[in-house]
């Protein structure tokens, strides 16, 4: 290592915060083994030998969407034979099918439907919570939330309060994409701004609603754009402390307007995971979302700073399968999750949405 890299590595190992320029130097100059080692050490200091997972399923009520982001393979216009819109009865029936199966989380995201108002989503949450009162409802990206609350003519605080009272207990991290304003204008010009995404999460944190955060990387952005994104998240976390986990989301190129950008390598995925763990020193968990990476890469990710694999899923999400992910019908058993953790020399620990450990069960 050169002297500069040695200095940065010492800071990381001493749990000192690194600056954006130092993060860029790590990316450009550090070999993969060094990034992995620093991220592994940081992960051990935060979560020891634990790899977290939960028993969850997704509800994706519709892929109709007001916006038409260039990277999206999920959205369909009205009238498309590939469009869907679940009825309230279908949503309730799906929730009922998971009764008695030990589910601890229902994850609800979909397109920003142009015709549905806040009351529609309040009723959806109440109906799901009514069927599965023991499960946490983690629902709606910041982009979905901003639209439904603005359409209702409410402040963010009041809209989020109503959703919380209906049973929404946590918010996922989707919709962040990439925060740089010029780049965002190129890839998702119709979508809410970075400031709007951060404002929703800020309001949620101040109301005591925990959230996750994401980045969409590997399309037309630079590493400097990625570091800027991480830096904005770190500054937000300094203010409110409400992010439980960060999920780096890899751009998958099938079936969207950015297909010509291709996809980054697994090596770059591992570097991105490691840099996220090192830079985001105030966000406790880094998730290797196996549905997006595939199971083999998710196992590798555990050596590069990740301490969470997400959950069992049970073939209930189509967002990444429509974009070309390897798992066309994504599901993973608890035994598979435990096997992946063991292969990485770690211990699988079941959690709830809030990272409370759940005693071992079959």
PEHUSUL-V678255 format. One record per residue. N is the residue number from 0. OMEGA is omega in whole degrees, 0 to 359 (none if undefined). D_CENTER is the distance of its C-alpha to the mean C-alpha in whole Angstrom. Layout:
n=N omega=OMEGA d_center=D_CENTER
n=N omega=OMEGA d_center=D_CENTER
This chain:
n=0 omega=173 d_center=33
n=1 omega=186 d_center=35
n=2 omega=181 d_center=36
n=3 omega=179 d_center=33
n=4 omega=178 d_center=30
n=5 omega=180 d_center=32
n=6 omega=180 d_center=32
n=7 omega=180 d_center=28
n=8 omega=178 d_center=28
n=9 omega=178 d_center=30
n=10 omega=181 d_center=28
n=11 omega=182 d_center=25
n=12 omega=177 d_center=27
n=13 omega=181 d_center=28
n=14 omega=174 d_center=25
n=15 omega=182 d_center=26
n=16 omega=176 d_center=23
n=17 omega=181 d_center=23
n=18 omega=178 d_center=24
n=19 omega=181 d_center=22
n=20 omega=178 d_center=25
n=21 omega=176 d_center=25
n=22 omega=179 d_center=22
n=23 omega=178 d_center=23
n=24 omega=176 d_center=26
n=25 omega=182 d_center=24
n=26 omega=187 d_center=22
n=27 omega=189 d_center=26
n=28 omega=185 d_center=28
n=29 omega=173 d_center=26
n=30 omega=183 d_center=27
n=31 omega=182 d_center=24
n=32 omega=181 d_center=26
n=33 omega=177 d_center=26
n=34 omega=180 d_center=22
n=35 omega=181 d_center=21
n=36 omega=180 d_center=24
n=37 omega=179 d_center=23
n=38 omega=179 d_center=19
n=39 omega=180 d_center=20
n=40 omega=179 d_center=23
n=41 omega=178 d_center=20
n=42 omega=180 d_center=18
n=43 omega=181 d_center=21
n=44 omega=182 d_center=22
n=45 omega=188 d_center=19
n=46 omega=177 d_center=19
n=47 omega=183 d_center=22
n=48 omega=184 d_center=22
n=49 omega=168 d_center=19
n=50 omega=186 d_center=16
n=51 omega=173 d_center=14
n=52 omega=173 d_center=14
n=53 omega=176 d_center=14
n=54 omega=189 d_center=16
n=55 omega=167 d_center=14
n=56 omega=182 d_center=14
n=57 omega=165 d_center=13
n=58 omega=177 d_center=15
n=59 omega=192 d_center=15
n=60 omega=182 d_center=18
n=61 omega=168 d_center=19
n=62 omega=168 d_center=18
n=63 omega=185 d_center=21
n=64 omega=177 d_center=19
n=65 omega=185 d_center=21
n=66 omega=182 d_center=20
n=67 omega=183 d_center=20
n=68 omega=186 d_center=18
n=69 omega=182 d_center=19
n=70 omega=191 d_center=16
n=71 omega=175 d_center=15
n=72 omega=188 d_center=17
n=73 omega=188 d_center=16
n=74 omega=173 d_center=18
n=75 omega=177 d_center=22
n=76 omega=175 d_center=25
n=77 omega=179 d_center=27
n=78 omega=179 d_center=30
n=79 omega=177 d_center=28
n=80 omega=179 d_center=28
n=81 omega=178 d_center=25
n=82 omega=174 d_center=24
n=83 omega=175 d_center=23
n=84 omega=181 d_center=23
n=85 omega=175 d_center=23
n=86 omega=175 d_center=26
n=87 omega=179 d_center=26
n=88 omega=179 d_center=28
n=89 omega=178 d_center=25
n=90 omega=178 d_center=22
n=91 omega=180 d_center=25
n=92 omega=178 d_center=26
n=93 omega=178 d_center=23
n=94 omega=180 d_center=22
n=95 omega=182 d_center=25
n=96 omega=180 d_center=25
n=97 omega=175 d_center=23
n=98 omega=176 d_center=25
n=99 omega=184 d_center=27
n=100 omega=174 d_center=24
n=101 omega=181 d_center=22
n=102 omega=178 d_center=19
n=103 omega=182 d_center=17
n=104 omega=171 d_center=14
n=105 omega=184 d_center=14
n=106 omega=184 d_center=11
n=107 omega=171 d_center=12
n=108 omega=178 d_center=11
n=109 omega=175 d_center=14
n=110 omega=174 d_center=16
n=111 omega=185 d_center=17
n=112 omega=185 d_center=21
n=113 omega=188 d_center=24
n=114 omega=186 d_center=26
n=115 omega=179 d_center=24
n=116 omega=184 d_center=24
n=117 omega=182 d_center=23
n=118 omega=178 d_center=26
n=119 omega=183 d_center=24
n=120 omega=174 d_center=21
n=121 omega=178 d_center=23
n=122 omega=179 d_center=25
n=123 omega=181 d_center=22
n=124 omega=180 d_center=20
n=125 omega=183 d_center=24
n=126 omega=179 d_center=24
n=127 omega=181 d_center=21
n=128 omega=178 d_center=22
n=129 omega=180 d_center=26
n=130 omega=183 d_center=25
n=131 omega=184 d_center=23
n=132 omega=182 d_center=24
n=133 omega=183 d_center=23
n=134 omega=175 d_center=19
n=135 omega=174 d_center=16
n=136 omega=174 d_center=15
n=137 omega=195 d_center=12
n=138 omega=165 d_center=12
n=139 omega=174 d_center=12
n=140 omega=178 d_center=10
n=141 omega=180 d_center=12
n=142 omega=175 d_center=14
n=143 omega=183 d_center=15
n=144 omega=182 d_center=16
n=145 omega=181 d_center=18
n=146 omega=184 d_center=19
n=147 omega=181 d_center=21
n=148 omega=177 d_center=22
n=149 omega=180 d_center=23
n=150 omega=178 d_center=25
n=151 omega=179 d_center=26
n=152 omega=183 d_center=28
n=153 omega=170 d_center=26
n=154 omega=177 d_center=25
n=155 omega=181 d_center=21
n=156 omega=183 d_center=23
n=157 omega=179 d_center=25
n=158 omega=179 d_center=22
n=159 omega=177 d_center=20
n=160 omega=180 d_center=22
n=161 omega=178 d_center=23
n=162 omega=178 d_center=20
n=163 omega=179 d_center=20
n=164 omega=178 d_center=24
n=165 omega=178 d_center=23
n=166 omega=175 d_center=20
n=167 omega=188 d_center=17
n=168 omega=180 d_center=16
n=169 omega=183 d_center=12
n=170 omega=177 d_center=10
n=171 omega=188 d_center=6
n=172 omega=186 d_center=5
n=173 omega=177 d_center=6
n=174 omega=181 d_center=9
n=175 omega=181 d_center=9
n=176 omega=176 d_center=10
n=177 omega=191 d_center=13
n=178 omega=183 d_center=15
n=179 omega=189 d_center=18
n=180 omega=181 d_center=20
n=181 omega=179 d_center=23
n=182 omega=179 d_center=20
n=183 omega=179 d_center=18
n=184 omega=179 d_center=22
n=185 omega=190 d_center=22
n=186 omega=179 d_center=19
n=187 omega=187 d_center=18
n=188 omega=182 d_center=21
n=189 omega=187 d_center=21
n=190 omega=177 d_center=18
n=191 omega=184 d_center=17
n=192 omega=174 d_center=18
n=193 omega=180 d_center=16
n=194 omega=179 d_center=18
n=195 omega=178 d_center=17
n=196 omega=181 d_center=14
n=197 omega=180 d_center=14
n=198 omega=179 d_center=17
n=199 omega=181 d_center=15
n=200 omega=176 d_center=13
n=201 omega=180 d_center=17
n=202 omega=179 d_center=18
n=203 omega=180 d_center=16
n=204 omega=182 d_center=16
n=205 omega=175 d_center=20
n=206 omega=180 d_center=20
n=207 omega=178 d_center=19
n=208 omega=180 d_center=16
n=209 omega=182 d_center=13
n=210 omega=170 d_center=9
n=211 omega=179 d_center=6
n=212 omega=181 d_center=6
n=213 omega=165 d_center=5
n=214 omega=169 d_center=8
n=215 omega=185 d_center=9
n=216 omega=174 d_center=12
n=217 omega=179 d_center=15
n=218 omega=182 d_center=17
n=219 omega=181 d_center=20
n=220 omega=174 d_center=18
n=221 omega=176 d_center=20
n=222 omega=177 d_center=19
n=223 omega=175 d_center=21
n=224 omega=180 d_center=18
n=225 omega=182 d_center=15
n=226 omega=175 d_center=17
n=227 omega=178 d_center=18
n=228 omega=178 d_center=14
n=229 omega=182 d_center=14
n=230 omega=178 d_center=17
n=231 omega=177 d_center=16
n=232 omega=181 d_center=13
n=233 omega=178 d_center=15
n=234 omega=177 d_center=18
n=235 omega=179 d_center=16
n=236 omega=175 d_center=16
n=237 omega=184 d_center=19
n=238 omega=191 d_center=20
n=239 omega=175 d_center=18
n=240 omega=187 d_center=17
n=241 omega=177 d_center=14
n=242 omega=176 d_center=11
n=243 omega=187 d_center=10
n=244 omega=174 d_center=8
n=245 omega=182 d_center=6
n=246 omega=173 d_center=4
n=247 omega=183 d_center=7
n=248 omega=181 d_center=7
n=249 omega=174 d_center=11
n=250 omega=173 d_center=13
n=251 omega=200 d_center=15
n=252 omega=185 d_center=18
n=253 omega=167 d_center=20
n=254 omega=176 d_center=21
n=255 omega=187 d_center=20
n=256 omega=176 d_center=22
n=257 omega=184 d_center=21
n=258 omega=182 d_center=22
n=259 omega=179 d_center=24
n=260 omega=182 d_center=22
n=261 omega=181 d_center=21
n=262 omega=179 d_center=19
n=263 omega=184 d_center=19
n=264 omega=174 d_center=20
n=265 omega=177 d_center=18
n=266 omega=179 d_center=20
n=267 omega=175 d_center=18
n=268 omega=182 d_center=15
n=269 omega=177 d_center=16
n=270 omega=180 d_center=18
n=271 omega=177 d_center=14
n=272 omega=182 d_center=13
n=273 omega=180 d_center=16
n=274 omega=178 d_center=16
n=275 omega=179 d_center=13
n=276 omega=182 d_center=14
n=277 omega=187 d_center=18
n=278 omega=183 d_center=17
n=279 omega=185 d_center=15
n=280 omega=181 d_center=17
n=281 omega=174 d_center=16
n=282 omega=194 d_center=13
n=283 omega=189 d_center=14
n=284 omega=175 d_center=11
n=285 omega=186 d_center=9
n=286 omega=169 d_center=8
n=287 omega=186 d_center=9
n=288 omega=191 d_center=8
n=289 omega=180 d_center=11
n=290 omega=183 d_center=11
n=291 omega=182 d_center=10
n=292 omega=195 d_center=12
n=293 omega=188 d_center=15
n=294 omega=182 d_center=17
n=295 omega=179 d_center=19
n=296 omega=178 d_center=17
n=297 omega=176 d_center=14
n=298 omega=176 d_center=17
n=299 omega=183 d_center=18
n=300 omega=181 d_center=15
n=301 omega=175 d_center=16
n=302 omega=183 d_center=19
n=303 omega=170 d_center=17
n=304 omega=180 d_center=16
n=305 omega=177 d_center=13
n=306 omega=181 d_center=14
n=307 omega=179 d_center=11
n=308 omega=190 d_center=11
n=309 omega=192 d_center=9
n=310 omega=187 d_center=12
n=311 omega=171 d_center=15
n=312 omega=176 d_center=14
n=313 omega=175 d_center=17
n=314 omega=183 d_center=17
n=315 omega=175 d_center=16
n=316 omega=180 d_center=13
n=317 omega=188 d_center=15
n=318 omega=182 d_center=12
n=319 omega=177 d_center=12
n=320 omega=177 d_center=16
n=321 omega=180 d_center=17
n=322 omega=174 d_center=16
n=323 omega=178 d_center=18
n=324 omega=186 d_center=16
n=325 omega=181 d_center=18
n=326 omega=183 d_center=18
n=327 omega=177 d_center=19
n=328 omega=193 d_center=19
n=329 omega=171 d_center=16
n=330 omega=178 d_center=17
n=331 omega=179 d_center=18
n=332 omega=176 d_center=20
n=333 omega=179 d_center=20
n=334 omega=177 d_center=23
n=335 omega=179 d_center=21
n=336 omega=179 d_center=18
n=337 omega=179 d_center=21
n=338 omega=178 d_center=23
n=339 omega=179 d_center=20
n=340 omega=180 d_center=20
n=341 omega=181 d_center=24
n=342 omega=178 d_center=24
n=343 omega=181 d_center=22
n=344 omega=184 d_center=25
n=345 omega=187 d_center=22
n=346 omega=179 d_center=22
n=347 omega=181 d_center=20
n=348 omega=177 d_center=19
n=349 omega=180 d_center=18
n=350 omega=166 d_center=16
n=351 omega=182 d_center=16
n=352 omega=188 d_center=13
n=353 omega=178 d_center=14
n=354 omega=167 d_center=15
n=355 omega=182 d_center=18
n=356 omega=178 d_center=20
n=357 omega=180 d_center=22
n=358 omega=183 d_center=25
n=359 omega=176 d_center=25
n=360 omega=183 d_center=26
n=361 omega=none d_center=27
